[in-house]
Amino acid sequence: AVVFTNINLEKAIEFDEYCHNHQPPIAFIKSEVRGLFGSIFCDFGPEFTVLDVDDKEPHTGIIASISNDNPALVSFVDDERLEFQDGDLVVFSEIKGMTELNDGKPRRIKNARPFSFVLEEDTTKFGEYDKGGIATQVKQPKNLNFKPLKVALRDPGYFLLSDFAKSFRPPLLHLAFEALDKFISKTGRFPIAGSDEDSRRLVDMVTAMNEELPGDAKLGEIDENVLQHFACGARAVLNPMAAIFGGIAGQEVVKACSGKFHPIYQ
């Protein structure tokens, strides 16, 4: 994995394209901190497999009954709520009576409820359920298709939210960081703290970039106050912010190298 900080977008796109198209792909991580704002981007290649999404033990449930039906209804003792989800794969063991399900074959479930789920299996010709049995979740690898940086700039997709009351903020800051890169490329410097002229220039750049976006991606409102704060503090790299984003980037390196835990996407 490679990690870039304080690199302009032109160079970042060049390095990311090399990493993305390399065989095998090289995990690319880009992060920067500007005042009280920060960003991080991950590209682990066109096909990246997460071997263990959450590192938790597989969910289990103690069976109370299984119907001879198509599909079959599996009910569980009501001592504790189940944590299975629709689409999970499960294996069965220690079932008395309907022993056909003890073959270790993963089976998909649907209509997961707190104390039951529907098994996508025809059990009409199976033996009648007697007693016992445990259902155990089969943890599945997850495949992720990362976009290269050049594509993600125009089509960022999902943003990681930390404050659901401000869901509009990440797309705005996405444009702000891109506008800041253009500002530095044109002027050779960061916006001057307290300069109304520089703040206005950055706001105008973000507004113009927003107008060029397709209808679904276009922001309905530009919060100029946020952009002014962004411009005024862009020159500074605050230690607490650097520590936070450095830690996050370090975690992403571990995820890229181990295949454990879900990475930032993207």
N, C-alpha and C positions, 0 to 999 in steps of 0.2 A: 504494500500500500504506500501511496505517496500523499503527503499533506502539504498544501500550499497556503501561505498567509501573505497578505500585503502584495498581491500580484495583480496586475491589471487584467481586464477581461480578455483582451486580445491574446495575451500570452497564455492565460488560463485555458481558453478555448483550444489553442494549439496543443498544449500539453494533454488536455483531457481527450482530444480526438486520438492522440497517439495511444494513451492508456486504454481507451474504450475499444479500439480496434486491434490492440495487441493480442496475440495468442500465446498463453491464456491472458484474458483481460487483467489489467492492473487497476486495483481499486484507487480511485481518485477522490480526494477530499479537499475542498477549498473552504477556508473560513477567514473572516475578517471582523474586526471590532472597530466601530466608529463612535466614540463617545459612549452614550448609553444604549447604543444600538449595535446589534451583531447579526451575522448571517453565517450559515454553514450549508454546504452543498455536497452531496455524495453521489458518485457514479461508480458502481461496482461492476459495470459491464452489461452487455446486452442480455446475458442470462446468468443470474446469481442465485444460488440455492441456499436458503436458510435451513440448516439441518434441525435446529431446535429453536422455535420462535420465542419461547418464554422461560425455558429451563425449569418448568414446573413438573412435578410428578403427574403421570397420566391420571385423569379422573376415573373413579371407580364407583360402582353402585351395587348394592345387594338386592338380588332379584326376589320379588314376591310372587309374580305370576307371568306366564307367557301364553298368549292365545294361539289356538290352531286356526290361523286365518291368513289371508293374503291382502294387504301386508299384515304382519303380526304386531300386536300391541304388547309391549313389555312394560310391566309395572314393577315398582320398587318399594321396599319398606319405607315408611314415612318418618324414619328417625332423623334423616337429614336431607336437605334439598340437593338435587342433582346439579351438576355443572356442565352436562353435555350440551352441545349446540347442534343445530341442524347441519347436516353434511358431515358430521364426525364419523370416523370409522371405529368400530368396537369389536372386540373378541370376547367370547364367552368361555367360562370354565366352571367346573364343579356343578353342572346342572344335572339333576336327577329326573329321569323320565324322558325329556326331550333332548336326548344325548347327541342328536345330530348337530346341535349347535356347539358342541365341545371340540370341534375339529380344528380350532385355531385360525379359521379363515376370517379375515377382516370383513365386516359387514357395515354398510352405510345406514345411518339413521336419519329420521326426519321428525317434524312435529315434536321437538324436545320440550318437555314440560318439567315442572319441579320434581314430579315423582313418576314420570313415565316417558317413553318415547315410542315411536313407530319404527319397526324394523323393516327395511326394504327386502323382505324375504317371504316366500310362500311356505308357511309351516303347516298347511292343511294335511299333508301326508306324513308329517313328523310324529314321533311318539308324543303322548300327552304329558304335559309338564306336571311333575310331581312336587319337587321342592328344591330349595337351594339354588346356587348359581351366582356368579359374579360377572358383571360386565365391566370391561376395562378399555379405556380409550386408547386407540392407536395413534400416536403422534406422527403427523405427516410433515415431510419437508415442504417448504414453500418456495416457489420459483418467482423471482422478481426480475422484471425487464427494465433496466435503468435507461433513461434518456441521456444522451451526451449533453454537456453544458450548453452548447449552441442551440439545441432544440429546446432545452428546459427554460432558457431565458424567454423564449417566445410563448412556450406552452408549459408553464411550471406545474400545472396539475394541483396535487394536494399539498397544502401547507400545514406544517405541524403547529397546532394551536396551543397556546399556554393560557389564554384568557378568552373564553368563549363569548364574553360580552363585547369583545373587540375583534370579531372575526374579519372585519374589513382591514385591519392593521397590517397583517403579513403581506397581502398583495400590494399595498401601498409602499411598504418598505422594500419589497422586491424591486419596484420601479425606482425607488429612491437610491438604492445601491448602484443600480445600473446608470442612473443619471449622474451620480457622483463620479463614477468611473469616466464618463464622457466629459464632465466638468474638468477633472484633473488632466485628461488627455488634451483638452483645448487650451487650458490656462497654465498647465505645468505646476499647479499648486492646489492645496485644499481651500475650500471656502474660508474666508476670514471670520473668526468668531465675532459676533456682534455686527457684522456687515449686512445691512438691509439689502444692499445691491446684490451681494452674492447669494443671500437667501432667496431673493426674488428670482434670480436667474435659475437657481435649482428648482424652485417651484414651477417656473415656466417650462423647464425641460421635462419634468415629470408630467405636467399637463399635456404637453405635446406628444410624449410617448404614449400616454393613456389614450389619446385620440386616435392613434394609429392601430390600437388593438382591435381585434374582431369584437363583435357585439357582446358575446357571452363573457369575454374576458375583461371588457372595459369597466372601470370603476365608476359607479354612479356619482361619487362625491370625492373630491380631493381635500384632505384635511391639511390645510396650509400651516396650521399651528405646529403639527407634528413635523412637517418638513422643515420648518424654520428651526426647530430644536435640533433636528438631524443635521442641518447645514452648519449650525453654530458649533456643534461639538464634534464634527467629523474629523478634525485634526487630532483629537485626543484619543489615546488608548488607555483606558482606565484599568488599573490592576485587577479589581474584582471582576470586571467583565472579561478581561483576558483570561483569568483563571477559570471562569465558568466555561467559556467557549473552548479553551484549551483542553479542559476535562472532557467536554462533549466530543471533541475531535479525537481524543485518545480512546474513548469508548468505541467510536466508529471504526478505528483501526483494529481494535480487538475483534469486533464483529466481522470485519472484512477478512481477517486472517483465520478466525475460528469457525465461522458459519453459525455461531450461536447468537441468539437474540436478534430481534427484528431491527434492521438498520433504519436510519432516517431515509425517507423515501418521498422526495429527494431533497 
